[in-house]
Amino acid sequence: MRVLIVEDEVRLAEALAQILAESKYMTDVVNSGLDGFEYALSGIYDVIVLDVMLPEMDGFTIAKKLRDNKIQTPIIMLTAKDSTVDKVTGLDCGADDYMTKPFVPDELLARIRALTRRQGEVQMNEAEFGDITLNLSTGDLACRGKSIHLNYKESEILKLLMANPNSAVSKEDLITKVWGYDSDASDNNVEAYISFLRKKLSFLDSHVSITALRKIGYRLEENQ
């Protein structure tokens, strides 16, 4: 699970990232509103922890612009103001929850879990393409009675390809959405994981293949 932290207090942002990392969450941290908005627009995050008072663009504006752009990622807003008006404004702008600083870390973790459970209720637990089925919860890939487990990155890459059937997904998009904005991952990393996936599809005797499109990316295809 990936969480975006948008908080201009650097030490607090780093502390939040550490807390989330200890609970096995992947995080990206930005300290300005404009950067936060641009990161959030990618749609790769499961939850956004968003401060209200930010340079360049405040949290209320970010939340509203994200909803206007059809980004439905759950948002938890953070503020130093314990004001009903501010809470109502945040919720009206599209936030899903609201926390006042200072707060107990365990409460933040509980609220993140609650939001992701709620989001998961409206998402399918499986993705299908051709003769393969990917269990999004366990990472198990099945094909006509055989199955094999995918690690996290293999599962995320295949999920993205399955979400764009017969369409190309660029290496850049795969790096951003699987490794994150601040990762030093390269095309070689993507190529290695594509190779792992191809071997596992071969093990399953699947009719599905991953086709490389020169200078474009990869596409999932079904071979009859």
Summary of the structure (lengths in Angstrom):
residues: 224
radius of gyration: 19.3
end to end distance: 34.9
largest distance: 61.4
contacts: 682
relative contact order: 0.10
helix: 42%
strand: 24%
